[in-house]
Amino acid sequence: MKIGILGSGIVGRVLGNAFITEGHEVMLGTRDVQKADVVKWMAENPAAKAGSFEETAAFGELVVLATSGDITAEVIKMAGIPNFSNKVVIDAANPIDHTKPPVNGVLPYFTTTDESLMEQLQKLLPDAKLVKAFNCVGNGFMYKPDFGGQKPTMFICGNDDEAKATVTTILDAFGWETEDMGKVEAARAIEPLCILWCLPGILHNRWTHAFKLLKK
């Protein structure tokens, strides 16, 4: 597939590398194609492309939202809402409030338990097929995570079953076990997993873990 990744930070670049390794065409969307990190990434991935948010959203048959949650809506508008129509959109964003510090290791969010960021973005993109994924683990474990033979669990949700099946296929190739938690409202529970994942890191500088759902 052609994969358009909106966001040229470490998450976007790591996911870009993963999709390239799996044989997909990738364009990285950024405000500045001359940014040092983007230039370096392009040099390492000569078959990849980089462009504006609008060019990237138009390029992608599947689009990934890999921006900081507080600017994701702005980036979507810059990319052009029609460019998302009828496309699978992987939402990896978290609603972290960067204007406030963590409280005893707990990251502040600008959303409430009554409405997730994903729900806000789905309203902004009514014709897109959003699937929450990749928000509850650090970038170092997004592709082929190695936990001694145990596959970690990626929790996903979204309103379109076919879109979730597509993302599940991607997650399987990336080395993950997938748990479909239902419709878009489930993001109210999935997004705060980022807070839980970050707690050991912020408090004890431990960042080498992932979630696993145990079932009988």
C-alpha atoms as a printed R data frame, in Angstrom:
    type eleno elety resid chain resno       x       y      z
1   ATOM     1    CA   MET     A     1   0.000   0.000  0.000
2   ATOM     2    CA   LYS     A     2   0.868   3.651 -0.176
3   ATOM     3    CA   ILE     A     3   1.212   4.849  3.425
4   ATOM     4    CA   GLY     A     4   0.993   8.536  4.291
5   ATOM     5    CA   ILE     A     5   2.370   9.317  7.736
6   ATOM     6    CA   LEU     A     6   1.451  12.710  9.167
7   ATOM     7    CA   GLY     A     7   4.173  13.693 11.602
8   ATOM     8    CA   SER     A     8   7.953  13.546 11.194
9   ATOM     9    CA   GLY     A     9   8.838  13.070 14.857
10  ATOM    10    CA   ILE     A    10  10.347   9.848 16.172
11  ATOM    11    CA   VAL     A    11   7.014   7.967 16.109
12  ATOM    12    CA   GLY     A    12   6.362   8.881 12.487
13  ATOM    13    CA   ARG     A    13   9.883   7.959 11.434
14  ATOM    14    CA   VAL     A    14   9.856   4.638 13.305
15  ATOM    15    CA   LEU     A    15   6.510   3.652 11.815
16  ATOM    16    CA   GLY     A    16   7.763   4.796  8.426
17  ATOM    17    CA   ASN     A    17  10.763   2.477  8.732
18  ATOM    18    CA   ALA     A    18   8.444  -0.375  9.737
19  ATOM    19    CA   PHE     A    19   6.119   0.081  6.767
20  ATOM    20    CA   ILE     A    20   9.086   0.333  4.391
21  ATOM    21    CA   THR     A    21  10.547  -2.886  5.816
22  ATOM    22    CA   GLU     A    22   7.198  -4.570  5.157
23  ATOM    23    CA   GLY     A    23   7.303  -3.520  1.510
24  ATOM    24    CA   HIS     A    24   4.962  -0.511  1.520
25  ATOM    25    CA   GLU     A    25   5.524   2.852 -0.168
26  ATOM    26    CA   VAL     A    26   5.839   5.603  2.421
27  ATOM    27    CA   MET     A    27   5.562   9.383  2.407
28  ATOM    28    CA   LEU     A    28   6.396  11.316  5.560
29  ATOM    29    CA   GLY     A    29   4.325  14.446  6.115
30  ATOM    30    CA   THR     A    30   6.040  17.390  7.756
31  ATOM    31    CA   ARG     A    31   5.913  21.149  8.069
32  ATOM    32    CA   ASP     A    32   9.540  21.346  6.907
33  ATOM    33    CA   VAL     A    33  11.053  18.809  4.507
34  ATOM    34    CA   GLN     A    34  14.467  20.372  5.170
35  ATOM    35    CA   LYS     A    35  14.338  19.602  8.906
36  ATOM    36    CA   ALA     A    36  17.508  17.753  9.917
37  ATOM    37    CA   ASP     A    37  15.677  14.640 11.148
38  ATOM    38    CA   VAL     A    38  13.690  14.417  7.912
39  ATOM    39    CA   VAL     A    39  16.775  14.890  5.717
40  ATOM    40    CA   LYS     A    40  18.584  12.150  7.672
41  ATOM    41    CA   TRP     A    41  15.571   9.808  7.443
42  ATOM    42    CA   MET     A    42  15.296  10.387  3.714
43  ATOM    43    CA   ALA     A    43  18.994   9.622  3.263
44  ATOM    44    CA   GLU     A    44  18.496   6.349  5.128
45  ATOM    45    CA   ASN     A    45  15.344   5.527  3.116
46  ATOM    46    CA   PRO     A    46  16.033   6.671 -0.463
47  ATOM    47    CA   ALA     A    47  12.891   4.996 -1.821
48  ATOM    48    CA   ALA     A    48  10.666   6.982  0.560
49  ATOM    49    CA   LYS     A    49   9.158  10.398  0.012
50  ATOM    50    CA   ALA     A    50   8.594  13.457  2.172
51  ATOM    51    CA   GLY     A    51   6.121  16.235  1.607
52  ATOM    52    CA   SER     A    52   3.611  18.612  3.103
53  ATOM    53    CA   PHE     A    53   0.746  17.315  5.195
54  ATOM    54    CA   GLU     A    54  -1.601  17.887  2.258
55  ATOM    55    CA   GLU     A    55   0.624  16.023 -0.213
56  ATOM    56    CA   THR     A    56   1.063  13.157  2.241
57  ATOM    57    CA   ALA     A    57  -2.632  12.743  3.009
58  ATOM    58    CA   ALA     A    58  -3.400  12.755 -0.712
59  ATOM    59    CA   PHE     A    59  -0.616  10.194 -1.361
60  ATOM    60    CA   GLY     A    60  -1.682   7.685  1.267
61  ATOM    61    CA   GLU     A    61  -4.127   4.893  0.585
62  ATOM    62    CA   LEU     A    62  -3.818   4.469  4.346
63  ATOM    63    CA   VAL     A    63  -2.969   7.456  6.557
64  ATOM    64    CA   VAL     A    64  -1.281   7.433  9.968
65  ATOM    65    CA   LEU     A    65  -1.769  10.226 12.502
66  ATOM    66    CA   ALA     A    66   1.608  10.333 14.250
67  ATOM    67    CA   THR     A    67   1.525  13.902 15.531
68  ATOM    68    CA   SER     A    68   1.368  15.226 19.062
69  ATOM    69    CA   GLY     A    69  -2.271  15.019 20.140
70  ATOM    70    CA   ASP     A    70  -2.574  18.734 20.840
71  ATOM    71    CA   ILE     A    71  -1.862  19.610 17.186
72  ATOM    72    CA   THR     A    72  -3.477  16.640 15.427
73  ATOM    73    CA   ALA     A    73  -6.711  18.444 14.551
74  ATOM    74    CA   GLU     A    74  -4.724  21.380 13.157
75  ATOM    75    CA   VAL     A    75  -2.575  19.028 11.065
76  ATOM    76    CA   ILE     A    76  -5.670  17.279  9.707
77  ATOM    77    CA   LYS     A    77  -7.105  20.629  8.597
78  ATOM    78    CA   MET     A    78  -3.782  21.549  6.968
79  ATOM    79    CA   ALA     A    79  -3.790  18.181  5.193
80  ATOM    80    CA   GLY     A    80  -7.257  18.802  3.779
81  ATOM    81    CA   ILE     A    81 -10.232  16.906  5.150
82  ATOM    82    CA   PRO     A    82 -11.315  15.579  1.695
83  ATOM    83    CA   ASN     A    83  -7.953  13.764  1.449
84  ATOM    84    CA   PHE     A    84  -9.058  11.397  4.240
85  ATOM    85    CA   SER     A    85 -12.389  10.424  2.696
86  ATOM    86    CA   ASN     A    86 -13.085   6.657  2.744
87  ATOM    87    CA   LYS     A    87  -9.514   5.909  3.878
88  ATOM    88    CA   VAL     A    88  -8.322   3.818  6.803
89  ATOM    89    CA   VAL     A    89  -6.682   6.205  9.264
90  ATOM    90    CA   ILE     A    90  -4.513   4.837 12.066
91  ATOM    91    CA   ASP     A    91  -4.789   7.194 15.031
92  ATOM    92    CA   ALA     A    92  -1.654   6.918 17.163
93  ATOM    93    CA   ALA     A    93  -2.116  10.266 18.920
94  ATOM    94    CA   ASN     A    94  -2.549  10.858 22.648
95  ATOM    95    CA   PRO     A    95  -4.212  13.928 24.178
96  ATOM    96    CA   ILE     A    96  -1.268  14.941 26.365
97  ATOM    97    CA   ASP     A    97  -1.523  18.487 27.725
98  ATOM    98    CA   HIS     A    98   1.989  19.833 27.206
99  ATOM    99    CA   THR     A    99   1.213  23.044 29.106
100 ATOM   100    CA   LYS     A   100   1.241  21.181 32.436
101 ATOM   101    CA   PRO     A   101   3.848  18.957 34.112
102 ATOM   102    CA   PRO     A   102   3.133  15.367 35.206
103 ATOM   103    CA   VAL     A   103   1.741  14.963 38.717
104 ATOM   104    CA   ASN     A   104   3.632  12.210 40.542
105 ATOM   105    CA   GLY     A   105   4.396  10.696 37.160
106 ATOM   106    CA   VAL     A   106   0.843  11.002 35.802
107 ATOM   107    CA   LEU     A   107   0.692  12.799 32.460
108 ATOM   108    CA   PRO     A   108  -2.046  15.449 32.196
109 ATOM   109    CA   TYR     A   109  -4.631  15.072 29.407
110 ATOM   110    CA   PHE     A   110  -6.741  17.804 27.826
111 ATOM   111    CA   THR     A   111  -9.636  15.382 27.335
112 ATOM   112    CA   THR     A   112 -12.002  13.838 29.879
113 ATOM   113    CA   THR     A   113 -13.310  10.303 30.351
114 ATOM   114    CA   ASP     A   114 -16.518  11.459 28.634
115 ATOM   115    CA   GLU     A   115 -14.878  12.057 25.228
116 ATOM   116    CA   SER     A   116 -11.594  10.828 23.812
117 ATOM   117    CA   LEU     A   117  -9.354  12.606 21.341
118 ATOM   118    CA   MET     A   118 -10.204   9.896 18.827
119 ATOM   119    CA   GLU     A   119 -13.900  10.732 19.098
120 ATOM   120    CA   GLN     A   120 -13.101  14.380 18.410
121 ATOM   121    CA   LEU     A   121 -11.017  13.431 15.381
122 ATOM   122    CA   GLN     A   122 -13.696  11.059 14.041
123 ATOM   123    CA   LYS     A   123 -16.200  13.938 14.187
124 ATOM   124    CA   LEU     A   124 -13.709  16.075 12.279
125 ATOM   125    CA   LEU     A   125 -13.296  13.277  9.702
126 ATOM   126    CA   PRO     A   126 -16.788  11.768  9.379
127 ATOM   127    CA   ASP     A   127 -15.965  10.027  6.085
128 ATOM   128    CA   ALA     A   128 -12.692   8.477  7.296
129 ATOM   129    CA   LYS     A   129 -12.310   5.072  8.949
130 ATOM   130    CA   LEU     A   130 -10.326   5.782 12.109
131 ATOM   131    CA   VAL     A   131  -8.663   2.974 14.050
132 ATOM   132    CA   LYS     A   132  -6.848   3.626 17.316
133 ATOM   133    CA   ALA     A   133  -3.461   1.867 17.486
134 ATOM   134    CA   PHE     A   134   0.173   2.354 18.520
135 ATOM   135    CA   ASN     A   135  -0.692   4.857 21.273
136 ATOM   136    CA   CYS     A   136   0.054   2.674 24.313
137 ATOM   137    CA   VAL     A   137   3.709   1.735 23.792
138 ATOM   138    CA   GLY     A   138   6.978   3.550 23.221
139 ATOM   139    CA   ASN     A   139   8.399   3.916 19.725
140 ATOM   140    CA   GLY     A   140  11.191   1.443 20.497
141 ATOM   141    CA   PHE     A   141   8.677  -1.411 20.615
142 ATOM   142    CA   MET     A   142   6.274  -0.461 17.828
143 ATOM   143    CA   TYR     A   143   7.863  -2.841 15.310
144 ATOM   144    CA   LYS     A   144   8.861  -6.451 16.036
145 ATOM   145    CA   PRO     A   145   8.857  -6.078 19.845
146 ATOM   146    CA   ASP     A   146  10.956  -8.741 21.551
147 ATOM   147    CA   PHE     A   147   9.678  -9.890 24.928
148 ATOM   148    CA   GLY     A   148  11.182 -13.352 25.082
149 ATOM   149    CA   GLY     A   149   8.778 -14.918 22.623
150 ATOM   150    CA   GLN     A   150   5.667 -13.338 24.160
151 ATOM   151    CA   LYS     A   151   3.636 -11.183 21.803
152 ATOM   152    CA   PRO     A   152   2.466  -7.991 23.528
153 ATOM   153    CA   THR     A   153  -1.123  -6.817 23.086
154 ATOM   154    CA   MET     A   154  -2.148  -3.812 21.027
155 ATOM   155    CA   PHE     A   155  -5.600  -2.526 21.898
156 ATOM   156    CA   ILE     A   156  -7.531  -1.080 18.976
157 ATOM   157    CA   CYS     A   157 -10.980   0.381 18.412
158 ATOM   158    CA   GLY     A   158 -12.986   2.016 15.656
159 ATOM   159    CA   ASN     A   159 -16.377   2.059 14.009
160 ATOM   160    CA   ASP     A   160 -15.444   0.231 10.793
161 ATOM   161    CA   ASP     A   161 -14.830  -3.529 11.060
162 ATOM   162    CA   GLU     A   162 -13.095  -3.781  7.688
163 ATOM   163    CA   ALA     A   163 -10.690  -0.993  8.652
164 ATOM   164    CA   LYS     A   164  -9.911  -2.753 11.922
165 ATOM   165    CA   ALA     A   165  -9.228  -5.965  9.998
166 ATOM   166    CA   THR     A   166  -6.741  -4.073  7.812
167 ATOM   167    CA   VAL     A   167  -4.983  -2.657 10.881
168 ATOM   168    CA   THR     A   168  -4.968  -6.088 12.532
169 ATOM   169    CA   THR     A   169  -3.150  -7.487  9.483
170 ATOM   170    CA   ILE     A   170  -0.571  -4.709  9.816
171 ATOM   171    CA   LEU     A   171  -0.160  -5.339 13.537
172 ATOM   172    CA   ASP     A   172   0.290  -9.046 12.927
173 ATOM   173    CA   ALA     A   173   3.086  -8.302 10.440
174 ATOM   174    CA   PHE     A   174   4.623  -5.881 12.952
175 ATOM   175    CA   GLY     A   175   4.724  -8.617 15.623
176 ATOM   176    CA   TRP     A   176   1.701  -7.744 17.764
177 ATOM   177    CA   GLU     A   177  -1.326  -9.552 19.158
178 ATOM   178    CA   THR     A   178  -4.429  -7.441 18.535
179 ATOM   179    CA   GLU     A   179  -7.425  -6.979 20.819
180 ATOM   180    CA   ASP     A   180 -10.406  -5.225 19.248
181 ATOM   181    CA   MET     A   181 -12.143  -3.313 22.013
182 ATOM   182    CA   GLY     A   182 -15.113  -2.163 19.937
183 ATOM   183    CA   LYS     A   183 -16.329   1.183 18.672
184 ATOM   184    CA   VAL     A   184 -14.732   4.625 18.829
185 ATOM   185    CA   GLU     A   185 -15.923   5.240 22.401
186 ATOM   186    CA   ALA     A   186 -13.480   2.561 23.593
187 ATOM   187    CA   ALA     A   187 -10.699   5.095 22.984
188 ATOM   188    CA   ARG     A   188 -11.799   6.660 26.279
189 ATOM   189    CA   ALA     A   189 -10.144   3.632 27.892
190 ATOM   190    CA   ILE     A   190  -7.355   2.994 25.381
191 ATOM   191    CA   GLU     A   191  -5.903   6.512 25.289
192 ATOM   192    CA   PRO     A   192  -5.181   6.604 29.055
193 ATOM   193    CA   LEU     A   193  -3.056   3.466 28.659
194 ATOM   194    CA   CYS     A   194  -0.346   5.884 27.534
195 ATOM   195    CA   ILE     A   195  -0.440   7.424 31.008
196 ATOM   196    CA   LEU     A   196  -0.073   3.987 32.570
197 ATOM   197    CA   TRP     A   197   2.713   2.993 30.171
198 ATOM   198    CA   CYS     A   198   4.677   6.181 30.920
199 ATOM   199    CA   LEU     A   199   4.424   5.977 34.720
200 ATOM   200    CA   PRO     A   200   7.333   3.534 35.272
201 ATOM   201    CA   GLY     A   201   9.403   5.598 32.866
202 ATOM   202    CA   ILE     A   202   8.746   8.953 34.466
203 ATOM   203    CA   LEU     A   203   9.070   7.645 38.028
204 ATOM   204    CA   HIS     A   204  11.843   5.058 37.648
205 ATOM   205    CA   ASN     A   205  13.295   5.555 34.123
206 ATOM   206    CA   ARG     A   206  11.948   2.168 33.055
207 ATOM   207    CA   TRP     A   207  10.715   2.242 29.472
208 ATOM   208    CA   THR     A   208  11.138  -1.369 28.319
209 ATOM   209    CA   HIS     A   209   7.675  -2.805 28.820
210 ATOM   210    CA   ALA     A   210   4.388  -3.378 27.011
211 ATOM   211    CA   PHE     A   211   0.877  -4.543 27.864
212 ATOM   212    CA   LYS     A   212  -0.352  -8.124 27.598
213 ATOM   213    CA   LEU     A   213  -3.971  -9.213 27.958
214 ATOM   214    CA   LEU     A   214  -4.128 -12.642 29.607
215 ATOM   215    CA   LYS     A   215  -7.074 -14.870 28.678
216 ATOM   216    CA   LYS     A   216  -8.288 -18.280 29.848
